[in-house]
């Protein structure tokens, strides 16, 4: 039985207000993705003395599932930025302040809408880069859950145990991060109810407010005034890797995008049998608990450090790899920002083909061949305590300022994207000349090979556009100097 819960958010009554809500959603989706990726990077790649062959089958499935969830968070981030650009706003791929943080959305007071008067107070749920554990799985379930009124009785019992404070104030969903302090994240929405601080509620509330706001603004302003931006890109990715991206140009496609996000995340209005992020994490937590009950020594992950910083490593190789990851991660965010800010169908097909270069290299190559691959190599390098190292997703104030200004002329300059990718390639090639743990060397060499190709591909796409489809009779992909065709 579903019960209506009053939305604590102020209703959206202007396009400016809508843009703030959407940017807030973009920040949250981005930070969900970062946390899930870090947890995946920590999961063991082989059985060992605290993870038997049978237990490793669970770990392997969890890794596959969490990577899928992280990809869908990237999809959600894309949907939000598609709506932003469609209504004339600017895309946002940054954080608001430093990361990780304690979001206002997940403070105990803001989560009060999830409980009744006779329930214990909810836990504060901070965002952390943390190795995967039973507590981590429970924290993710709490982060993704809809209002308690929307969950089954069986799940409600679990959420009451995991997401609400015990009599002594402890929170079962906070594991290695217990006692670790993070700053309270600023919110774009606190200005909406000044001078009092808005009680933000849950992500379900945020998307319901955006949905209702879109309907209200189209009815009051009219469609031409509301949809005064441009139709989003990514229309060339209809279905791949469990994500589905489509252009958002009007109310119908925007509402479809919001429904996609909330059905995949919280499971709202999902078809029978669908597995939401919330449900998948609930099931993972139960599975993990059962494995621990049978074998208390079981550990699914390596001890990656909690909330590492970019410049926090003493080992020279780890420090250089950490800096290379930081440069590459920021380059990816620049590419996504530039693509969403500048995309129009006409510009996409015009020379020089900047948008085609960004699309062809951001959507998969940089994500998988650099960001994921280098993070997994980092887990083979030593941290300060001798254990495995982890990456940071934090950004400097200067980097955040550039991401917050998509209209800056730099986004039209190919070197804005090419220079950092070239820098990463050279940093990693130099790293190969230094002492490294042997398991890391061949994987790092492969990343350098891929990055070298990627830098060349960016230039090729910029000059010529998207690669032609394979056709044995197409001279563009079969030319040689002897054929006389243009194959520079």
C-alpha positions, 0 to 999 in steps of 0.5 A: 500500500503506497501512502502519500508523503508531503514534499518538504521542498518548496514548489518550483514556480520559475525557470531559475528555481527549476535550474537550481533543483536540476543542478542539485540533482546533477551534483547528487547523481555525480557523487553517488557514482563516485562512491559506487565506483570507489567501492567497486575498485576495492572489491577483490579480483581473485579468491584469497585466504579471507575469500574462498572460491565460493565466496568470490562468486558473490564478490564477482557478481556484486562487482558486476552489479555495482558497476552497472549501477554506477553506469546508470548513475552516469545515465541519470546525470546525463538525463538531468543535464539534458533537461537543464540544457533543454530549458536553457540552463547550463550543464553541471558536472562538478561538485559544490565545494569539496568532496566527499561531504555530508550532504544536507539531504542526508542529515537526520533532520532532513530525513525526518519525512521517512519516519513516523513520530514513534520511530527513532531518529534517522542516521546522518548518512555522509558521503564517503569514498569507502571500501565495500563492506556490509556497512557500505552496502547498508549505507547505499541502501539507505541512500537509495531508498524511497520513503518507507511508505513505498517499501515492502514490510520485509524491507521496511524492517531492514531499513528501520534496522539499518538507517535509523539510530540505535538506542545508544545513537549508533548507526549500523550503516556507518562502518569504517567511516564511523568517527570520520568527519566531513564538512557539511555540503553547501546546497543550492536550495537553502536560499529558497527558504531564507533565513531558515535552512530548508529541510530537504528530505530525500531524492524522491522528493527532489525528483517529484518536485522537478516533475511537478515543476515542469508540469506547472511551468509548461502550463503557466509559461507555455511550451515555447518559453519553457523549452527555450534551450536546445535538444540534448545530445547522446541520441546515438546511444539508444541502448548499451551497457544497461543504459538508455540515453535519448534526446530531451526536448519537451515535457513528454521526454523530460518526464520520461527521463525523470521516470527512468531515474526514479524507477531505476534508483528508488524503484518508483513505478517500476514494472513488476520484477524490475530491480532498482538500485535500492533493491539491489543494495538491500539484497547485497546487504542481506547476502553479505550478512549471510556470508558473514554469519557462515564465516566471520572471517570473510572479507569482500574487499581490499582495505583501500583508504577512507577518503584519500586525497590527491596529494596524500601519498608518500610513495613516488609511484603512487603519488604520480599515479594519483595525480594522473588520475586527477588530471584525467578525471577532470579532463573527462568532466571538461569533455562532458561539460563542453559536449552538453553546452555546445551541442546542436545538430547543425554544429555536430555535423560541421567542421571542425568536428569538436562535438564528434571528437568529444562524443567519440572519446568521452563516452566510453574510451576515457571512462573505461580505458582511463578512469576505471583502468587507472583506478584499478591499477592504483589498487595495486600500488602502495598506500601510506600504511602499506596497503592498496591505494585508492583514487580521489574524486575531489577537485580544486576550487579553480577546477570547480570554477571552470566546470561551473562556467560552461560558457567560457571560451575555453570550451570551444578550444580543442586544446582544453581537452587534448592537453590534459589527456596528452599530459596524462599519457606522458605522466603514465609513460614516465611512471613506467620507467620507475620501480613498480609492483610487477602486477601493475606494470603490464596493466599500466603499459596497456593504459599508456597504449590506449591513451596514446591512441585516444589522443590521436583519435581526438585529433582525427575526429576533430579533423574528420568527424566520426569514424566511417562504419566498416565497409570493405569497399569504403576507400576512407578506411581502406586507402593506402598511398598506392590507391591515391586517396587522401589518407593523411 
